[in-house]
Amino acid sequence: MPIVGVAEVVDREFDYIICGTAGLTLAARLSAAPDVTVLILEAGNPNLHDPAILVPAQYLRQLGDERYDWKFTTTEQPHCNNRQYVWPRGKGLGGSSATNFMAYIRPPVEDVDAWEKLGSPGWNWSNYLKYSKRGERFTEPTNDQTISHRHTFEQQYHGTNGELQVCFPSLISASEVPYHVAMNNLGIGTVKEPLGGNVNGTWMSAVTIDPKTLKRSYAVTSFLEPSLERNNLFVLTRATVERVLFQDSATSLGRSHLAANSVVFRRNGKSFEVTVVREVLLCAGTLKSPQILELSGIGSRQVLSPLGVQHHIPLEGVGQNVQEHVYFGISYEMDPAKEWHTLDKLKDKVWAAEQMRLFDSQQGIHTLGLAGFTFTPMQQVSPKASELISAQCETLEAAYVNGKISPALWEQYKIQMRVLQNASSVDMEWTTLPQFRTFRTQPEEEKQYMTVLVALNHPFSRGTIHIASKNPDEQPVMDPHYFEDDFDLQLLIEGFKFARKVAQTEPFKSCIVREVDPGLDVQTDEEIREYIIDGLMTAFHTVGSCSMLPRQMGGVVDPQLKVYGTQNVRVVDLSIVPLHIGAHTQATAYAIAEQAADIIRGVI
Ligand SMILES: Cc1cc2nc3c(=O)[nH]c(=O)nc-3n(C[C@H](O)[C@H](O)[C@H](O)COP(=O)(O)OP(=O)(O)OC[C@H]3O[C@@H](n4cnc5c(N)ncnc54)[C@H](O)[C@@H]3O)c2cc1C
């Protein structure tokens, strides 16, 4: 079915109702069986065939625009001088896959195996790889790309029959290779295939771009559009899911498993109810799936009762265990004698229009992809690593002994401490962005800039996301507790210092004229600390708010992704990830959906 109107939905019943569109992969797999009906409810616009989505290298363009972005903000962060931070997230069919930067990265083996160790059989690297490959359609780099861009791969880690196009960008910024070689010159080895479960080193990433059209490949083009003509698949956009209703819910508090029988959604200010026969599948992402659960009466009594939400299932973990990658930038002015292919010039409307025209013949700046990534253990980049790591482990052990860390969180921390202590497990990341992306000063027209982004992989701080009221249109209270564990900030400070070392190392050293932000007057740990707090940005990779863990460990879903206490409600998005990963997150969102599809269909 093409996208439908509300009248075609409300008087019908559906086997599966998928709330939010991170589940487009799931919808494609479930609706492959012609005898089941699937309804997708998406709060945002369809945005189909939209050049702002499809034409790459418009990074950040959709952010702040409510046609594409939820425009969330965090609460004031006490460990960041009470600053609030913006949290842009994709709104519309395809969710954040329509707005992301298209880097395609899988996590390290041990990070996925940790989910199984924390109590979820079947959620391990071997299954992850199998499911991740299923949806992938990989195209090898050309010889030129391999030689000039250093794009390498190992075929065994790629799928070639899936729907999501994965290839290497045809154009990369001229600063990428020198940065990569400078890393090599500092002893960081090149990884031939980062998608094989080892990201420790420096490498050029694959991207989710269609190599034939050079356009974005995302959940819509890969999974929705090829299925849209199925007469058992229905898509209703601008429909915000409010809550799930359960059979006899008024009298069933305390029963072991409630059965969902309908979903309430809002459209144009009106509420509608639609009946579900088999399952409700929440795919609204880490920031919104907990809101739907809480509005449905599933969560902590302390959160729900004061807001007057009828409480059906006590589940303390809803909206807890939130983990977020953060990063900050260091910007550089580039040598004016050379063309670096930077994106700041897109601010010039005439030049931008010309680049759009050039894209029609697959030329120009829009063929550019982000390529260079470096992930390292802290030991490899910081002379203070062993001192800081020992101190962190001692602090955590003492806090646990004194009852300040729950046994459930302690199980996660034990894994994180092992990762920290292991000198070949990654803790931090450097990425380059060919544009000015820092905030202390303004870029000058005509000059070329690039920004090095430094991020952490496995934060110790844990945040929360809870409803503020019964109103589904009100943004939940998003409190990431940034730097509540100061080690997260210490790690970034060490990352800052190493980034400066790279800037002093050839061949990258000769590419730059000067460090612009923060500038060389920032030297002491205290000054670096303030700079990081001032310029901190979300990496858009939040996980954990509906963690897949045993119930007594704060779990919200079991290994079948079923919400505890329900018969037929599952969560299928990044919110189920119980412990963060050393990778960007889109590959993982797709892999989770693939594995979930097989669980729901009874294949595994
Ligand atoms: C700007 C940006 C850049 C990024 N760059 C990269 C990158 O280069 N590489 C990478 O791997 N990852 C990247 N990411 C992250 C990656 O895209 C996301 O982690 C992934 O797409 C998230 O998928 P998800 O399943 O959690 O949910 P989302 O993609 O957030 O989808 C949730 C969907 O549910 C809808 N929804 C929410 N609430 C409701 C409701 N109540 N009713 C109905 N619908 C609802 C939303 O509108 C949205 O469509 C980036 C993200 C952003 C925002």
PDBQT file of the ligand as one rigid body, heavy atoms in Angstrom, charges set to zero:
ROOT
HETATM    1  C1  LIG A 701      22.688  14.085  12.655  1.00  0.00    +0.000 C 
HETATM    2  C2  LIG A 701      22.964  12.626  12.880  1.00  0.00    +0.000 A 
HETATM    3  C3  LIG A 701      24.123  12.067  12.342  1.00  0.00    +0.000 A 
HETATM    4  C4  LIG A 701      24.392  10.715  12.543  1.00  0.00    +0.000 A 
HETATM    5  N1  LIG A 701      25.448  10.157  11.889  1.00  0.00    +0.000 NA
HETATM    6  C5  LIG A 701      25.636   8.817  11.959  1.00  0.00    +0.000 A 
HETATM    7  C6  LIG A 701      26.623   8.176  11.158  1.00  0.00    +0.000 A 
HETATM    8  O1  LIG A 701      27.313   8.784  10.337  1.00  0.00    +0.000 OA
HETATM    9  N2  LIG A 701      26.773   6.831  11.296  1.00  0.00    +0.000 N 
HETATM   10  C7  LIG A 701      26.022   6.106  12.174  1.00  0.00    +0.000 A 
HETATM   11  O2  LIG A 701      26.227   4.885  12.269  1.00  0.00    +0.000 OA
HETATM   12  N3  LIG A 701      25.062   6.677  12.912  1.00  0.00    +0.000 NA
HETATM   13  C8  LIG A 701      24.832   8.003  12.810  1.00  0.00    +0.000 A 
HETATM   14  N4  LIG A 701      23.813   8.584  13.516  1.00  0.00    +0.000 N 
HETATM   15  C9  LIG A 701      23.018   7.742  14.408  1.00  0.00    +0.000 C 
HETATM   16  C10 LIG A 701      22.033   6.813  13.692  1.00  0.00    +0.000 C 
HETATM   17  O3  LIG A 701      21.495   7.400  12.545  1.00  0.00    +0.000 OA
HETATM   18  C11 LIG A 701      20.941   6.456  14.676  1.00  0.00    +0.000 C 
HETATM   19  O4  LIG A 701      21.507   5.905  15.828  1.00  0.00    +0.000 OA
HETATM   20  C12 LIG A 701      19.915   5.475  14.149  1.00  0.00    +0.000 C 
HETATM   21  O5  LIG A 701      19.387   5.848  12.921  1.00  0.00    +0.000 OA
HETATM   22  C13 LIG A 701      18.828   5.456  15.209  1.00  0.00    +0.000 C 
HETATM   23  O6  LIG A 701      17.897   4.567  14.947  1.00  0.00    +0.000 OA
HETATM   24  P1  LIG A 701      16.767   4.303  16.025  1.00  0.00    +0.000 P 
HETATM   25  O7  LIG A 701      16.260   2.968  15.692  1.00  0.00    +0.000 OA
HETATM   26  O8  LIG A 701      17.216   4.400  17.401  1.00  0.00    +0.000 OA
HETATM   27  O9  LIG A 701      15.695   5.453  15.950  1.00  0.00    +0.000 OA
HETATM   28  P2  LIG A 701      15.388   6.718  15.117  1.00  0.00    +0.000 P 
HETATM   29  O10 LIG A 701      16.112   6.733  13.855  1.00  0.00    +0.000 OA
HETATM   30  O11 LIG A 701      15.534   7.881  16.023  1.00  0.00    +0.000 OA
HETATM   31  O12 LIG A 701      13.851   6.506  14.744  1.00  0.00    +0.000 OA
HETATM   32  C14 LIG A 701      12.794   6.717  15.577  1.00  0.00    +0.000 C 
HETATM   33  C15 LIG A 701      11.582   7.051  14.731  1.00  0.00    +0.000 C 
HETATM   34  O13 LIG A 701      10.437   6.995  15.532  1.00  0.00    +0.000 OA
HETATM   35  C16 LIG A 701       9.645   8.138  15.290  1.00  0.00    +0.000 C 
HETATM   36  N5  LIG A 701       8.888   8.418  16.527  1.00  0.00    +0.000 N 
HETATM   37  C17 LIG A 701       9.363   8.848  17.711  1.00  0.00    +0.000 A 
HETATM   38  N6  LIG A 701       8.363   8.952  18.604  1.00  0.00    +0.000 NA
HETATM   39  C18 LIG A 701       7.243   8.558  17.973  1.00  0.00    +0.000 A 
HETATM   40  C19 LIG A 701       5.902   8.434  18.379  1.00  0.00    +0.000 A 
HETATM   41  N7  LIG A 701       5.507   8.713  19.628  1.00  0.00    +0.000 N 
HETATM   42  N8  LIG A 701       4.994   8.024  17.469  1.00  0.00    +0.000 NA
HETATM   43  C20 LIG A 701       5.358   7.716  16.211  1.00  0.00    +0.000 A 
HETATM   44  N9  LIG A 701       6.633   7.817  15.772  1.00  0.00    +0.000 NA
HETATM   45  C21 LIG A 701       7.569   8.225  16.649  1.00  0.00    +0.000 A 
HETATM   46  C22 LIG A 701      10.647   9.215  14.960  1.00  0.00    +0.000 C 
HETATM   47  O14 LIG A 701      10.043  10.281  14.271  1.00  0.00    +0.000 OA
HETATM   48  C23 LIG A 701      11.648   8.439  14.127  1.00  0.00    +0.000 C 
HETATM   49  O15 LIG A 701      11.242   8.367  12.799  1.00  0.00    +0.000 OA
HETATM   50  C24 LIG A 701      23.511   9.927  13.338  1.00  0.00    +0.000 A 
HETATM   51  C25 LIG A 701      22.362  10.483  13.870  1.00  0.00    +0.000 A 
HETATM   52  C26 LIG A 701      22.068  11.825  13.635  1.00  0.00    +0.000 A 
HETATM   53  C27 LIG A 701      20.786  12.401  14.216  1.00  0.00    +0.000 C 
ENDROOT
TORSDOF 0
